[in-house]
Amino acid sequence: MPNTEGFDELFVEFSQTLRLNGLTIGSDDVISFCQAIGELNPGDMMDIYWAGRTTLVRRLENIPVYNKVFKAFFLDIAEEEADARKKKIKASVNTSTTLEIPNVEEGEPGNGEEESKMGYVAATSEIYRNKAFADCTPQEMQALRKMMKTLRLSPPTRRTRRQQNVPAGTHLNMRKIVRETMRAHGEPRELFYSRRKEKLRPVVFLLDVSGSMADYSRNLLQLGYSARRANTKVEVFCFGTRLTRITKSLSRRNPDEAMELAGQSVFDWEGGTRIGDSVGEFVKRWGRTRVGRGSIVIICSDGLDRGEPAKLSKAMESLSRIAHRVVWMNPHKGENQEWVPNTMGMVIADPFIDEVVSGHNLKSLEEFSLKLATIR
């Protein structure tokens, strides 16, 4: 369930504003509104709109008033707005593309037009999710990048050898049972259980920023940023003709600032590609450290390589030995379930890859973000 901490007061204030504009809203309605947001996403404008519309509006003629207040409260805010929560909610959408509040005059009953309009806007967002990055216009990419800022990756975990006490389970903690039994002079009082502790598994992103990946590099970099924000054990590297570590740059809280700083630190952006040299350098410098050993390595590349095939083969073999899983994200795979490697780099690396996924549109990135947590 999404965390609404820090937003509850804002939603109560919004409900109070509706009261001042003539809507009859009780305390139970406000509680239902906050509970509805708790089941959804408190940082998503669409979720807030429909949660409030469902729980706070009882009469059809009050819908225009609700729309007017909602737009003034959440959308019509100045750039110097002091409330960071409102800024965060507004930044979650492109107000002209992702969400559009119908302009209905107060007092006019709803006729279904606004539902059609909101449905159209939701359908437009779904179209953007399914459209390949390479086919998007600059305006569509701007809307997509705002949507990508809400992308959250669930970090994968691994079981350790250490045990932890739990109230119930299937594995008895014999050491504690014996110890407590001895304290009770041989009379067992209760059973104790334990299970193996879990900790976050390291994740490494190797992002191809060469010229052939120009349509996808910026979006894959956003994926690396989202992963880094969700898990401190995420390392992000960019490569073209050489490997560049950008983990510190992506640790910035502001995503735009992080993207700009990362771009400045990569000197071979949209240049050539030497995958074997880059992977080999990663293995040599970080492979046997906590960064690489036992990690999930995600190589984001189309496989077009200008380096020596023998170097790539040797580097991928070494990587497969030290990494827990090697995942290759190739945007050219698309939705083709029967896709086979068709570039020299992919053909050479294929024997050492555990899984090939796509990253050609927002939907595929969202699906991968959910899948990452299930990799064991």
N, C-alpha and C positions, 0 to 999 in steps of 0.2 A: 504494500500500500504506500503511495507517495506520502512524503512528509509534508504536512501543512503548517509546521511550526513557523511562526513569524508571519503567516498569511491570515490567520484567523481574525486578528484585529482588523485587518483591511477589509475582509468580507463582512464583518459586523458593521463597519463604517459604511460600506456600500448599502447594506440593508437599511441602516438608519437614514441614508440619503433618499432611498426609495420611500420611506415613511414620510419624510418631509415633503415629498412631491405627491402625496395623496394616496399612496398604496397602503392597504391594510395588511400589516405584517406582524405576526405575533412572535414571541420568543421561540416557540416550537418550530416556526418556519425558518428562523435563522439557524437554529440547531440542525434542522434537516438540510439546509443549504450547505453548512460547513461539513456535515457528514457526507453529503454527495460529492463535494470537492475532494474529500479524503479518499473516496473510492476511485477518483479520477486523477487528474494532474493539475495541481494548484498553479502551475506555471504556464498552462496552456489556455489561450484566450477562448477557443471554442468550447473547451470543457467548462470554463467558468460561466460562459454565456448560457449554455443549455442547462447547467445545474441550477443557476439562478432563475432562469425562465420556467423551469419545471417546479421548483419549490416555493418561489416567492410570488408568482403571478397566478391569481385565482380567477380573474375575470378577463374575458376576451378584449374588452375595451381598454384594459390596462397595459396591453402589450406595447402600443406606441410610446407610452410614458416610460416603460421599462427600457425600451430601445434607446430613447433619448438620454435617460440617466446613465445607462451603461456606457454609451459612447462618450458622454462627457466625463465620466469617472475614470474609465480605463484607457480611452483612446485620445481624447482631446487634451493631452497634457503637454506642457512646454518642455523643451529640451533641458531646461535647468530645473525640472521637477526634482524636489528633494527626496521624495519617497522612492527608495531603490526598488521596492517591491513592484510598484507600478511600472517602473522602467523595465524591470525584468519581464513582466507579463507582456508589455507592449512589444518588447524585443523578440518575443517568441513567434511573432507573426509579421507578415508583410500586410499592412492594413488594407491595401488595395487589391491584394491577390488572395491571401489565405483566409481573411475574414472580412466581411463587409456587412455592416449593420444597415438594414433597409431604412430609407429615409421616409418614414410614415408620419404624417402630421398627427399631432395629439388630438384625440377624440374620434379619429377615423377607425372603425372596426377593422380587424384584420380579415383579409379575404383569401388567405393562402398564398399570396404572392411572395411574402417574405420567407415562408417555408421553402418555396421553390428556389428562391434566390440563395438561401443558406445551403440548400441541397446542391445547388449548382456550384457554389464555392467549394463545398466539401468534395464534390466530384472533381473539380479542377485540381485540388491538392492531391487527390489520388492519381490523377493523370500525371502530375509532376513526379510523383513517387515512382511511377512505372516507366518514365521516359529516360532514355539513356543520356548520360551527361554530355556525350559528344553531339547529341542532336538538340540540346537546349539552347535557347537564345540567351543573351546576357541578362535580360530581365527575368527569365525563368531561373537562371542560375542564381541570381540574387535572392529570389524567393526560396529556392532550394537550400541555399546556405543558411538562411535564417531558420529553416526547418531543421537543418542538420545540427544546429546549436543545441537542440533539445535531445539529441541522440545520446542515450546512456548505455554503456556497455557493462554487463555484469561480469566481474572478474572471475576466472576459473580458480578452483581450489584443489588442493591435494591433501591426502591424509599423511600425517607424520607418524613416527614411532612412539611419540609420547602419548600418555593416557590422561584423560580428564574424567572427573567424577560427574555422573549424571543421575537424576532422580530415578530413572527407569531405563531398562534396556534389555539386551540379550546376553551381554558379556558380564559375568560376575567379577567384581573387584576382590579377588581372594585375599590379597595382602591386607586390605582395609577390614575385611570380614574377620580375618584371624586376629588382627590387632584389637578390634573392638570386642571380640569374644574373650580374649585374654584379660581385657580390662574389666569385663563382667564376670571374671572367675569361671570361665568355661561355659557360661550360659549365653548362647547367641541371641541377640536382641532383634536384629533386622538384617536384611540383605542389602548390599551396596553394589552398584553397577558402574561400569566405566566404558569409555569408547575412545578411539584414537582421535587426537586433536586434528583440526584442519587448519591450513594456512594458505594464503594466496600463492598461486603459482606464478612465476615470472613470465611475462609476455614481451616479446621483442617484435617490433615492426621494422621491416626493411623496405622502404618506399622508393620505387623507381621514379626519378624526376627527370628522365631524359626527354628528348624532343618527341619521341613516339608516344609518350605518356602524357603529353601536354593537356589533353582533354580531361584527364582524370587525376593528375597529381595533386591539385589544390583540394579536391574532395577527399582523397585518401589521407592527406595531411590533416584534414578536419577529423577524420576517423581516428587517427593517431592521437590527436588532442583530446578527443572524448574519452578514449581509453586511458590516457594518462591521468585525466581528472578523476576517473573512477577507481583507479588502482595505482598506488605509488610504485608498484613493482613492474611498471610498464616502461620499457626503453624504446625510443624511436630513433631510427637512423634514416638518412636519405642517401641515395647513391645514384651516380651517373657514370662518370669515369673514375670516381673515388668515393669513399665512404665518409659521411659526415654525421656525427652524433648531435642531435638537436633536442635531446630530452630536457635539458635545462630551459631552453627557449619555450617549450610547450608547457612548462610548469607555471607560466603566468596565468593569473586569474582571468584577465580580459582576453577572450579568444582572438579578437582582431589584432591585438598587440602581440599575442603569441605567434600568430600566423606570419605577421610582418617580420618579427625578430628571427623566426625560423628561416624565412626566405632569404634574409640578409646573410645568414651564416652558411648557406649552401651556394658555393661558387660555380658549380657546374650544372645549374638549373637549365633544363631544356637543351642539354648538350648531347654527347655520345653516351653509349652504354657499355660497360664492362662488368657484367654480373659476376663472373668468376673471380675477378680481382677484388671486387667489393665484398662478396661473401667470404672469400679467403681471408681478407683483412679482418673481418668480424670474428671469424673463428680463431685467428692468431692472437688478436688483442683482447677479446672479451669471451671467447668460447669456453674457456675453462675457469672463468670466474663465476660469481653468483648471477651475473647478467645472462650468461648463455647456458650454463649447465642446468639441465632439467627444465628448460623453459619451452614455451610454445612460440616458435618462430614463424611469423607471417610475412612472406615475401610478396609484395604487391608489384607486379611487373607483367608486361605483355610478352616477355621472353625474347625480344629482339636484342641480340647480343653481338657486339663487335669484337669481343675478346676471344681468347684461345679456347676451343672446346675442351681441351685436356684440363685446363685450369678450372673451368666450371665443374667438370665432373669430379675432380679431386676435392674441390671446396664443398660441393653438395654432399659428397660421401662423408667428409669429416663433420659437416653440420648435422647430418642425420644420426651420427653416433653420440653427439653430446646433447642434442635437443630432445625434449620429450615428444614433441610432434612438430612436423614441418608442414605448414599450410601455405599453398600458393594461391594468391588472389589474382586472377587474370580477367580484366574487364572484357576482353574479347570472347570470353566463354558465353556471356549473356545468359539467356534462358535455355540454351541448348543442352539438354540432358545427355545427349549422345556425343558431346563435344570431345575431340581428341586433340592432343598437342600438335600444333602445325608450324611452330617456329623452332629454329635450331636450339635455342636456349632451353625451351620447354621440353623438347625431345631428350636432350641430354640430362636435364634435371629430373625428369619424370620418375625414374626408378627410385629416387630418394625422397619423393614427396608422399606424404600420408593422405593428403586430400587437396583437391582443387576446387575453389569457390569463385564466384563472380563478384565483381564490385562495380558494375557498369551503371547502376542507378541507385537512387535512395532506398528503394525497397530491398534490394539485395544487401545493402549495408545494414539496414535494420534487421534483416533476417540473420545476418552473420553476427551482429551484436548479441542476439539471443542465443545463437548456437555456440558462441565462444565459451559461455559458462558451462556448457555440457561436455566440453572436451576433457577427457580424463586420461 
